[in-house]
Amino acid sequence: MRRPRDYDAELKVLTNKAKHLKDRKILQLGEVAIASGADQMPVEQLAGALLAAAENKDATTTEAWRKRGAAFFQEGSPRSRGAARSDSRCAQAPDSSAASS
């Protein structure tokens, strides 16, 4: 005989999964805000910019934003690029002096 299905347990698992996905999305949005430097903006200004972007219906503008965002993620954030440059300079300095000696 088949066991009866436990709908309450399945619902609880799905609810937990949905909560986990929502929490992860919120965390990722915060990481994007920090990586883009938007965390330096006043909260009201950031909210206004996001509202204006959400209300924008111009396909050309939104496509330009999408391309710029894709390039941002492919290249890395300006903060991480700056850190990588300074790290590479530090790493190159001993090599260049050793090569000239």
C-alpha positions in Angstrom: 0.0 0.0 0.0 1.2 3.5 -0.8 2.1 5.9 1.9 0.0 9.0 2.1 1.7 12.1 0.8 2.8 14.6 3.5 1.7 17.9 1.9 2.6 19.9 5.0 6.2 18.7 5.0 6.5 19.4 1.2 5.0 22.9 1.7 7.5 23.6 4.5 10.4 22.5 2.3 9.2 24.7 -0.6 8.7 27.6 1.8 12.2 27.2 3.2 13.6 27.0 -0.3 11.7 30.2 -1.4 13.0 32.0 1.7 16.6 30.9 1.0 16.3 32.2 -2.6 14.9 35.5 -1.5 17.7 35.9 1.1 20.3 35.1 -1.6 18.8 37.6 -4.0 18.8 40.3 -1.4 22.5 39.5 -0.5 23.4 39.7 -4.2 21.7 43.0 -4.7 23.7 44.4 -1.8 26.9 43.0 -3.3 26.1 44.7 -6.6 25.4 48.0 -4.8 28.7 47.8 -3.0 30.7 46.7 -6.1 29.3 49.5 -8.2 29.9 52.2 -5.6 26.2 52.8 -5.1 26.7 52.3 -1.4 28.3 55.7 -1.3 25.1 57.4 -2.5 22.5 58.7 0.0 19.7 56.1 0.3 17.1 58.5 -1.0 19.2 59.2 -4.1 19.8 55.5 -4.8 16.1 54.8 -4.3 15.2 57.6 -6.7 17.6 56.4 -9.4 16.2 52.8 -9.1 12.6 54.0 -9.3 13.5 56.0 -12.4 15.2 53.0 -14.0 12.2 50.8 -13.1 9.8 53.3 -14.7 11.8 53.8 -17.8 10.1 52.2 -20.8 12.6 53.3 -23.5 14.1 50.2 -25.0 17.2 51.9 -26.3 18.1 53.2 -22.8 17.4 49.9 -21.1 19.4 48.0 -23.6 22.3 50.4 -23.1 22.1 49.9 -19.4 22.0 46.1 -19.9 25.2 46.2 -22.0 26.9 48.5 -19.5 25.9 46.1 -16.7 27.1 43.1 -18.6 30.5 44.8 -19.3 30.7 45.6 -15.6 30.3 42.0 -14.6 32.7 40.7 -17.3 35.5 43.2 -16.4 34.9 43.3 -12.6 34.1 46.3 -10.5 36.3 49.4 -10.6 37.3 48.8 -7.0 38.5 45.3 -7.7 40.3 46.4 -10.8 42.1 49.1 -8.9 43.1 46.6 -6.2 44.3 44.1 -8.9 46.4 46.8 -10.5 48.0 47.8 -7.3 48.6 44.1 -6.5 50.2 43.6 -9.9 52.4 46.6 -9.5 53.6 45.3 -6.2 54.2 41.9 -7.8 56.0 43.4 -10.8 58.3 45.7 -8.9 60.6 43.0 -7.5 60.7 41.2 -10.9 61.6 44.4 -12.8 64.4 45.3 -10.4 65.7 41.8 -10.5 65.7 41.8 -14.3 67.7 45.1 -14.4 70.3 43.9 -11.9 
